[in-house]
Amino acid sequence: MHPPTLSLAARSPDLEDLIEKARAYIHAAKSPATLRAYRTDFEDFTRFCEVHNLPYLPATPTTVALYIADRAGSLRSATITRRLTSITKAHQAAGFAESPSSSHHFVVSETLKGIRRTIGTAQAGKAPLLTSDIRRIVACCPETLSGLRDRALVLVGYAGAFRRSKTDQEAAGRKVGIPIGKEEKTCPVQALRCWLAASGISSGAVLRGVNRVGKISRRGLHKDCVGWILKRAASRAGLKPEPLGGHSLRAGCVRRRHVPWRSDNSNL
């Protein structure tokens, strides 16, 4: 994707500074993850156009309709909708006021409707981790640095109904109360204290990577690592890891709160 273009007729040094500031604010309007997704989406669109010898900047509504029809066999409806947004953003950044992927274009709108009717709009969610699952996972965490980190991640993530990402894309931060557990072995507060004491972390990111020799990273865990850690911890406990992901902790906590009469939703 091309960077936003700002131009003024007579530029003074002060105006040059303002233009650079405006560019920076435009770039900061979206999270890095969203910008990467836009870039990756548009690169896929350009490859499709190059294969079929079609112009992509600017593209035509017919080309966009052909593209989403081609990708409908391998992508979810929500992903296709995001691809349309990415194409729009790329055209706006390049200075084209009219987007070929807008739903105002009949051929795009009708193709998208047909795709939704054919493949549906529902997304496959991650399986929730219930209280009984959490107990099994925590009990099987080893007494190592990575094991202490995993235990803290699982218990705090479950108690706080946290998800992998999306809720704080602006990195503004938020305060969330974590309840003290009834049992020490499954108390999220105690698990976090044990991890911090063992790791020596006193500031910065709380949950970090730990390599094979026990060296702790200076950076926080990458968002994609959360699902992988949960799958590994579930495997240790004899649970099937395939349906689990970074959203499983939040999904399990929400289910526990909404269905309080179930035996598998007792407090930790």
Helices and strands as residue ranges (DSSP letters): H 13-27, H 32-51, H 61-71, H 77-93, H 106-119, H 131-139, H 145-159, G 184-186, H 188-199, E 208-210, E 216-220, H 223-236, H 248-258, G 263-265
